[in-house]
Amino acid sequence: MTVIEAYNRIKSLFKKAEPEEKADSAEGISPESLILGTLYANPDPSPDRLTLLREMEEIDDTMPEGSRAMDILADNAVNAEHGTGVSFEIRFDEGPKVSVAKQKIITDLIKRTDLQNQIYAIARDALKYGDCFEEIVLDKNHLITRLFYLDPKSMRRNEDDQGNLRDGTKQYDAAFEQYEIGSTRRVAWFYPYQIIHLRWNHSRGQKYGRPSLRSARYPYKKLRAMEEALVINWLTRAFARLVFKLDTTGLSDKEAAGKLTGFKQSLSRRDVAVGVQGFERLTVAKDIVMGAKRVLRGGKWEESLDDVSILDTSNTGFWNITAVEYWRNKFITATGVPKAHLGLEKEINAKATLQWQDQRFARMVRRVQMVMSGFIRQLIDLQLTMLGIGDVEYVISWPEPSVIDDREKAEMDRAYAQASDTLIKNKIASPEWIAINFFHMTPAQIKASELWFKAHPEEPQGDKSNDSKESQ
């Protein structure tokens, strides 16, 4: 098969209803390489979308709760079980038998693209921006060698009225385009199959996905303003102010003003060098020495009215942060990650409440895994098509979300086993139903278990010698 034939085959997958175009009709791309060249940093076709994506970057950089929430979501979705380094598995144990050669094509693809290591970053970028654009890079043997990341701020997706990707080459008519930031100058364009566009939280009728923290923008802006106001309040009122009271009895307004000015200067003036004086700001951290003398009033000696005291500048803003906590709670709610997973929960006392949060969070994690499975499947199917291979049955499996520890899972399995024994004895459920609904076994796994029990008709009885010793 020539590269042109592979090119036409892939192209036909996207627009089967339209007549195929000749490969050499494309402008600016060589069908022999299927790789586009110059890419520019941060081009932007849409100012509104660029603003949204930049706000997501700002939240990621400045808001620990938001950044940590995306870390937790991506980590729980693709984490390697028990530290094996394998985020996902490609299984071929369901459906028609897949030859070893075809299995090797898929496993080699995963190795060449380093997908096991890259899948976390791909998942997190999709959560952060709502979109992840990966360019397919091929070699002369039609093998996908790597994935090239394209900044979402630089990419534009073009669809027709039916929501299908366009397949042209002119501006606004190509499936994907890249634009220079701040202008409408196109710097690169792509056919539909050259880009894998991963969209998180995609809504029908929308060309792009939705960032996971999109609804957190409003509370983030409020929270940031309030936190900055708190910092300013704490810094400007960190130290108490000094209040000096000087007795100006019997002095005219001008004399009183002169006395106050002279006293103020005498407190802040200090010698810098011989014949040179400077001023420094007076704070409560400095010792103050004042002379006090009695004043004769009405023939009686009385204490002078001169005095110095401390003005307490503290206010409720130092300790009452109810408003800040309100907006912080709204922000955390928008992340979709329970407070317990962020290490912020203080008020949950019921174990059932925490388990419910874990179950709800696990559903969201599985949704991330589902989206990532679609990404991997598109990559594998594209590679098989490039090599002229038809449908291959395979399953992409992910580790269970880490929401229940091993001990609780073991207790749950034990309870299922006891319930299963009762259901089978009373002829309420079949072993196959129990295997599927209780233990989530696949048809292939059930078949393998049946074959094993046929080969080992006697159930294992354990070590009878140990049992006899214990009975003695």
C-alpha positions, 0 to 999 in steps of 0.5 A, a space after each residue: 500500500 502506498 502512502 497516497 492510498 493510506 491517505 485516501 483511506 483515512 480521509 474517507 473515514 471522515 467524509 464517506 458521503 463526499 467524493 474523495 479528493 486527490 492527495 496532491 490537491 492539498 496546498 501547503 502539505 506533502 502527503 508523503 510526510 503527512 506532517 506539518 512544519 512551522 508552529 508558532 507559540 500562542 497564536 489565538 483566533 478568538 480573543 474571548 476563548 483566549 481570555 478563558 484559557 488564560 484565566 485557567 492558567 492563572 487559576 492553576 498558577 495562583 490558586 492552590 485549591 484549583 491546581 490541586 483539584 486538577 492534580 487529584 482528578 488526573 492522578 486518580 484517573 490514570 494512576 498506576 495501580 500499586 506503583 506498577 508504572 502502567 496507567 492503563 492496559 490494552 486487553 485482547 481477551 474479549 471478542 474474536 481472537 487477535 493475532 500476536 502480530 496485531 497485538 504487537 502493532 498496538 503495544 509497539 504504538 503505545 511504547 513509541 508514543 510513550 503514552 503510559 508516561 504522557 497520559 497524565 499530562 494529556 488528561 490534566 491539560 484536557 481538564 485545565 483547558 477543556 481541550 487537548 490538541 495532539 498532532 499525529 507524527 508519522 514516519 515513512 513506514 506509516 507508523 505513528 512515532 510520537 504525539 506533538 502537543 499543540 497549545 490550545 490557545 493557538 488552535 481553531 476547529 472548523 465545522 460545517 453546518 452538520 457539526 462535521 469537521 471540514 476537509 478543505 485547505 483554505 482559511 476557515 475551511 481546514 479541519 484545524 488551523 493555527 493562528 498567530 496571536 493577536 491576528 488573523 494570520 494563519 500559520 498552519 492547517 491540518 486535515 481531520 486525521 492529523 489532530 486528535 482533539 480531546 474535549 472535556 465536558 463537551 456540550 452538543 453544539 459547541 466546537 470546544 470542550 469546557 475547562 473543569 474550572 470554568 464555573 470557578 472563575 467568578 468565585 475565584 475573582 471574588 476570592 482573590 480580591 478579598 484575599 488581597 484586601 485581607 493582606 493589605 489590612 493585615 500589613 497596614 494595621 499590623 502595628 498599633 499606632 501611638 497617640 501623643 497628647 500635649 497640653 496646649 492650655 493658654 497657647 494661641 492656635 499658632 503657638 499650639 501648632 508650633 509646639 506640636 510640630 516641634 515635638 513631632 520633629 524632636 521625636 523623629 529627628 536623629 543625628 546622621 553625622 556631625 552637623 547633619 540631621 535626618 528623620 526616621 519614622 517612629 514606631 511602637 518598636 522604639 523606646 520613647 522617653 518623655 519628661 513629665 512635670 507638674 503644672 501650676 493651675 489655680 494655685 495647685 500643682 497638677 499632673 501635666 496633660 501631656 501623655 502618650 498612649 497606644 491606638 488599637 487599629 485592629 478590627 473584625 477584618 483580622 479574624 472574621 473571614 466568613 465572607 472569604 470562607 463563603 467564596 472559598 466553598 463556592 470555588 471548591 464546589 466548582 472543582 468537583 473534588 470533595 474537601 476531604 481529598 483536598 485535606 480541607 474537611 473539618 466538619 464531617 463526622 459521619 462515615 456514611 457522608 464521606 463514603 457518599 462523597 467518595 462514590 460521587 467523586 469516583 464517578 467523576 474519575 471514571 468519566 475522565 477515564 472514559 474520555 481518555 479511553 476515547 483518545 487512546 482508541 482513536 489513536 490505535 484505530 488510526 494506526 491500524 487503518 494506516 497499515 490497512 488492518 481492519 477492525 480489531 477487538 480490544 479493551 482499554 482498562 484502567 485502575 480502580 479509582 483510589 477511593 476505598 483502601 484495600 482493607 475495605 475492598 477486601 471486606 466488601 469482597 468477603 460480604 459479596 462472597 457470603 451473599 453469593 453463596 446464599 443466592 446460589 443455594 436458594 436458586 435466586 441467582 446464577 453464578 454467571 449473574 453473580 460474577 458479572 454484577 458482584 465481581 464485575 467480571 468480563 465474559 472472557 474472565 468468566 469463561 477462563 474461570 469455567 475452563 480452570 474449574 473443569 481442569 480442576 474439578 476438586 475444590 482446594 481444601 487447604 492444608 489438612 495437616 494444619 487444620 488437624 494441628 489446630 483442632 488438636 
